[in-house]
Amino acid sequence: MDTTDEGSSPMGDFERNKDQVQAGIQAGASLVGRIAVIITDAIGSVVKEVGDFVTDAIEMREAARAARLDEATRSPEIELDDIGPDELYG
């Protein structure tokens, strides 16, 4: 009795082809999943950086406004035209 596979049965060929197609589809789905994770992480990182930038801009604007208000309340305007040269040095 010869046990070598000289002639493949149609069912054996079909199952082998099915297994190859299945493995190819699984590999492709896995690749797409990994790419989707990479893209999702990248989008999240970009959104975080943009949010941090906007927060910094808001903080700078508020600091500038506070500095202007502080300067306006601390520094009275002085008319230099009414001060003589001898009064500048105390």
Secondary structure, 3 states (H helix, E strand, C coil): CCCCCCCCCHHHHHHHHHHHHHHHHHHHHHHHHHHHHHHHHHHHHHHHHHHHHHHHHHHHHHHHHHHHHHHHHHCCCCCHHHCCHHHCCC
